[in-house]
Structure formats: structure tokens, C-alpha cells
């Protein structure tokens, strides 16, 4: 008795290998898609880091400008009506 061609070992082996090849190809496409997606997220994070670095530098410059002694003294004189004490108003405390 002969086995029909559809159920022969060679045919089943070929079909199995074809299925494995197809699954492998789908896996490669899926992993490539994930890789591209993660890489684009990485690039966006790098751009955000660069933007934040620039903003940090600008904030440091602004802080430096706002904390200058002359500016603080000017604000103290205008807004708070402060003035430097006269020599007669200074009391020296020694231990």
C-alpha cells in the first residue's frame, strides 16, 4: 500500500520547514519594527536632553545676573527703602 503524497514524510517535513521559515521571517520583521520604534524614542530623548541642557545654561546665566551685588543693592534701596548705615550708627561687637 502506498502513502498518498499529501501525507508523506518528505511533504510534511517540507511544510514544517516552510512554516518555520515563515514564522522566522515574521519575527525578524517584528523585531526590526520594535528596534526602529525604540531608536526613535531614544532620538527624541536625546533631543529633550539637549533642550534641557540649553535651558539649564540659560537659567544659570539668569541666576547670575539676578544675584549681582549691585542689582541686589539697587532693589534694596528702591523697593525696601534701605540704605547703608552711617559710621555713627555702626556698633562693633567683640568677644
C-alpha positions as CSV (number, residue, x, y, z in Angstrom):
1,X,0.0,0.0,0.0
2,X,1.4,3.4,-0.9
3,X,1.1,6.5,1.2
4,X,-0.6,9.4,-0.5
5,X,1.7,12.3,-1.5
6,X,-0.1,14.7,0.9
7,X,0.8,12.6,4.0
8,X,4.4,11.6,3.1
9,X,7.2,12.3,5.4
10,X,9.0,14.4,2.8
11,X,6.0,16.6,2.2
12,X,5.3,17.1,5.9
13,X,8.9,17.9,6.5
14,X,8.9,20.5,3.7
15,X,5.7,22.0,5.0
16,X,7.1,22.2,8.6
17,X,10.3,23.9,7.3
18,X,8.2,26.3,5.3
19,X,6.1,27.2,8.4
20,X,9.3,27.7,10.5
21,X,10.8,29.9,7.7
22,X,7.6,32.0,7.6
23,X,7.5,32.4,11.4
24,X,11.1,33.3,11.4
25,X,10.6,36.0,8.7
26,X,7.6,37.4,10.6
27,X,9.8,37.5,13.8
28,X,12.5,39.4,12.0
29,X,10.1,42.0,10.7
30,X,8.5,42.4,14.1
31,X,11.9,42.8,15.9
32,X,13.0,45.3,13.2
33,X,9.8,47.3,13.8
34,X,10.4,47.4,17.5
35,X,14.0,48.4,17.0
36,X,13.0,51.3,14.8
37,X,10.4,52.4,17.4
38,X,12.8,52.3,20.3
39,X,15.5,54.1,18.3
40,X,13.1,56.9,17.5
41,X,12.2,57.2,21.2
42,X,15.9,57.3,22.0
43,X,16.5,60.1,19.5
44,X,13.6,62.1,21.0
45,X,15.1,61.6,24.5
46,X,18.4,62.9,23.2
47,X,16.8,66.0,21.7
48,X,14.9,66.6,25.0
49,X,18.2,66.3,26.9
50,X,19.9,68.8,24.7
51,X,16.9,71.2,25.0
52,X,17.0,70.9,28.8
53,X,20.8,71.4,28.8
54,X,20.3,74.7,26.9
55,X,17.6,75.8,29.2
56,X,19.7,75.0,32.3
57,X,22.5,77.1,30.9
58,X,20.1,80.0,30.3
59,X,18.8,79.7,33.8
60,X,22.3,79.7,35.3
61,X,23.0,82.9,33.4
62,X,19.8,84.5,34.6
63,X,20.5,83.5,38.2
64,X,23.9,85.0,37.9
65,X,22.5,88.3,36.5
66,X,19.8,88.4,39.2
67,X,22.2,87.8,42.1
68,X,24.7,90.5,41.2
69,X,25.6,92.6,44.3
70,X,24.8,95.9,42.5
71,X,21.4,94.8,41.5
72,X,20.5,93.5,44.9
73,X,21.6,96.8,46.5
74,X,19.6,98.8,43.9
75,X,16.4,96.8,44.7
76,X,17.1,97.1,48.5
77,X,17.3,100.9,48.1
78,X,14.3,101.4,45.8
79,X,11.8,98.8,47.0
80,X,12.7,98.4,50.6
81,X,14.0,102.0,51.2
82,X,17.2,100.5,52.7
83,X,20.4,102.4,53.0
84,X,23.9,101.8,54.2
85,X,24.3,102.9,57.9
86,X,26.4,105.9,58.7
87,X,29.6,105.4,60.6
88,X,28.0,106.7,63.8
89,X,25.2,104.1,63.6
90,X,27.6,101.1,63.4
91,X,28.2,99.3,66.7
92,X,31.1,96.9,66.8
93,X,30.6,93.8,69.0
94,X,33.7,92.0,70.2
95,X,34.0,88.8,72.3
